[in-house]
Amino acid sequence: MRDPGLPSLDQLRVFIAVIDHGGFAHAARALHRTQSVISYTIANLEEQLNVPLLDRSRRKVTLTEAGKALLADARAVSAKVDDMRARAKALGAGLEAELCLVVDVMFPMCLLVTLLESFQREYPTVALRLHTEALGGVAQMVLDGRCQLGISGMPVHLPDNVDRQLAGHVTMMPVCAPGHPLARFEGVVPTAALREHLQLVLTDRSPLTAGQDFGVLGRRDWRLADLHSKHALLRGGLGWGSMPEAMIAEDLARGRLVRLKLQDGDALQYPLFVIHRGDHQPGPAARWLRQRILDVDYTLPHGAY
């Protein structure tokens, strides 16, 4: 038995049209060809593949077992070619092939999902690479050119070539587990009491925030690079610390964490900035996403992470 030949894209699309339109005549009308050309094309495709694709013994043609299996392959090949053509058209118009976004870990995940769903609908041909970092780690990835766009948190010293625009704020709340000694305070927790207990602090590996502390009061602290680890340790009663309100809303409602009232206030507005390098202007997809990030109403409740 000879090996199958190499079918053309046109043959595959005619095959798909015959099935989708319910026969040779309907496919011919849809493709603006004669019925004889459609029949000839299918016969050649079967000859190329060395298997019958259609059962012609009935009034309405149906797929053979081989036809059923190979129809899925034909659809996949056709779709891939369509995707390739769409991407080539977009690239020719100046659209990015890929966009890298780095996001501060404090940014509400539900908001991020909504933004990226919209991005996928608007720019289906643009591949996205997503990173999450803490503190200066976001700015470092943008500075290094590894990401075109960043959503950065606490302001750090940045070179003049980095453009930064305030997008909004995330509410941070100091909390601890209900069994923690600080949870026994009914009113304001004195700063002296906070200093005596282990504080869980988020940190990062970037040199931009090396040696800098943000809101560290405890004489003893554990430095954590992962926000979800900090969350788990807080719920486990190993210390106290501040967390994004959206991330701990359910814990507060269910009593797994309690909110601490501090002398300097029981909530902190953590700023969020959209940043990019000014000497590397963002492309159309990055500009679109940047504007959507700026348009978000950060004063509305955004649910859990």
N, C-alpha and C positions, 0 to 999 in steps of 0.2 A: 504493500500500500504506500503510495507516494505521500510525502509530507505536505501539509497545507501550504498554500501560497500566501502572498501578502495582499490582503484586501485593501481597497482604497477607502478613504473617508467618505466619498460619495456613495459607494456601495453600501456602507454601513448605515448611512443616513436614509437611503432609500429603503433598506430593510426595516429600519425603525418606523418610517412613515407608513409602510404597508400595514404594520401591526397597529400603530396608533390611529390610523384613519379607517381601518376595517376592510382593507382589500386593495387590489391593484388599481381599480378604477378611481376610488376615492383618493388614493395616494397620488395618482397621476394628476388629478385636478389640483390637489394641494401643492404639488411641486411644479405645476405648469409644464407637464411633459405628457407624451402620449402613453397610453396603457401598454403598448408594445415595448416601449423603451423601459418602462418599469419592470415588466416581465423579463426582458433580456438582461437587465442589471442584476436582478435576483438570481437568475439562472447562472450568470457569470460568478456571482458571489458564492453560490453553492459549489460551483466547479472549483473555485479558488480554495475553499475550505475543505472540499472533499467530503462534505456531509450534506444531506437534505435539511433545509431549514424550515420549509413550509409543506404542509400536507394539502395537496390540491385535489384530493379525491372527493371532496364535498363542495357544495355550492360556495360556501364561504371558506377561504383558506384559513388554516389554523397552524399553530406552531408544532413542529415535531419536538421530541424530547431534546434533541441537539439544539433546535432552534430556541427553545426556552432557556437553555443554559447559555447560549452564545448571545442572546438578545441583551442580557445584563452587561456583558462585556462590550457590546456595541454601544450601548447607552453610556457606559463609563468612558470609552474612548472619545465619543462625540462631545461629552460634557467637558472632558479635559482640554480638548482642542478649543472649545468655546471659551473656557477660562483663560487659556493661553492668549487667544486673540483679544479678549477684554483687557488683560493685563498689559499686553503690548500697546494697545490703544491708549491706556492710561499713562503708561511710561512715556509714550510719545508726546503726550500733553503735559509732561512735567510732574506727574504724580509720583510720590515715593513708592518704591517697591516694598519697603519695610519701614516701620516706625517703632522706635524703642522708647518706652515710657517707664520712668521710675517714680514710684509713689511712696510718700511717707507712710509708715505703718499706722499712724494715727488717723489716716484718711478713712472715713466710713466705707466698708466693703460694699454695702448695699448701693451706695452712690456710685462706686466704681463700676459695679456690674451694670447699672443703668446707663452710665456714660459709654461703656464699651459695647453694649448692645446697640446703641444708636450709631456708634462708630462703625460697627460691622455692617449695619444696613446701608450706611452712607458710602463706605469705602470697602466693598467686599473683596477687592483684589489686593488690598494692602495688608501684608503680613504684619502682625503685632508681636513685639517682644515686651513682656511686662516684668518689672523688678519691683520689689518692696525693700526699702531701707529705712534706717532710723537716723534722725538728726542730720548730721553733716554728710551722711552716706548718700543722700539724694543729690545734693549739690556736687559732690565729688564725681558721681557718674556723669553728670551733665558737663562738668568742667573737663573731664577726661575725654569727652566726645563719645563715650559709650552709649549715651542716650541723648536723643534730640530734645526731649521734653521731660520736665520733672514737676511733681507736686511736692514742694518742700515745706517743712515745718518751721521750727524755731529759727529766726534769722541768724545767720552766721556771716562772718566777714567774707565777702565775695569780691572777686576782681571786677573792674569796670566793664569787662566785656560780657558779663552775665546780666541779662535783662530779667527783672523780677517784678511781678504785679500781684498785689494782695487779692486772693480769691474769696476768702472767708475765714471762719474760725470753727474749731471743734472744742466743745466743752469738756474739760478734764476734771474729774472728781477724785478727791482723796478717799480711799476706802480701805477696809480691812475685813477679815472674816468675823462673824458674830462671836466666836469664841476667843478672839484676840483681846488682850488686856485693854487696848485703846477703845474697844467697842463699849466698855462699861461707862465711859463718860457720857452723861446725858446732855450736856451743853457743849460749850466750846472746849476743845482739847488744847490745853496749854502747850506752847512750843517746847517748853522744858520736858514735858511728857513725851512728845514726839521724838525728841533727841535721844531718849533712852531706849527706843525700840528700833529694831532692824527695819531699814527702809529699802524697798525694792526699786531699783532705778534702771531705766532704759539707757543703754549706751550704744555706741557704734564704733566701727573700726577706722573711720576716716580721720585724717590729720586735721581737718577743718575744725573739729570740736575737741581736739586733744587737750586735756587739762581743764576743760570747762565743765561746770556743773550747772544744771538747770533744775531749780526747785529742790535741791538736796538739803535736808534739815537734820537727818539722823546722824549720830556719831558713828554708827555702824551701817554699812550698806552693802548690798549685793548688786553687782553690775550685770545686767542681762541684755543680750543682743536681740532677743526675740520677745515680742509683745505677748504672744500667746503663752510662752513660758511664764512670764510675769503674772499673767492672768491666773494661771493654774496655781502658782505659788501663793498668790493672794487668797484664793479660795481655800487653799490648804492651811491657811493661818500662819504662814511662815514670816509674815511681815506686813507692812502697810505701804501704800503707794498710790499714785494717781493713775487713773485709766480713762480712756474716752467714754463719755456718757453712753453713746450708742452701744458700745461693746458690753457694758455691764448692766444695761437697763433691766434685763430679765433676772440677773443675779440679785439686784436690789429688790425687785418685785417679789421674788421667791425667798428672800431672806438669806441667800447664800453669801452676800456681802452687805456691809452696812456703810453708810456715808458718814464721813468724819467732818465735823465742823471745826475749822481752823481759825486762829486769831486773824490771819490775813485774808480770810474768805474761804468758803468751802467749794469754790469752783474756779478754774483757771481757763481763760480763753486762749486756746492754742492756735496761733495764726497759721494759715496755709497760703503759700505763694506758688504761682505758676512761674517756672523759670526756664530759660533756654539761653544758649550762647548767642550773643549779639553778632558775633563774627561768622556764625553759621545760621543763616536765616532759615526758619522752618518752612517745609513745603506745604502744599495745599491741605493734605490730611492732618498734619501737625497743627496748622493754623486753625483748622476747623475744630479739632479736639480742644485746643487751648481755649478757644472762645466758649465752647460748651462748659468747660470747667469753670470759667469766670462767670457764666450765666446761672450756675446752680444757686438756689436760695438756701444758704447754709443755716438760716434761722429756723427752718422747718424741721420737725422730728423726722429722722431717717431710719428708724427701726434698728434692728440688731445687725451685728457683723455676720 
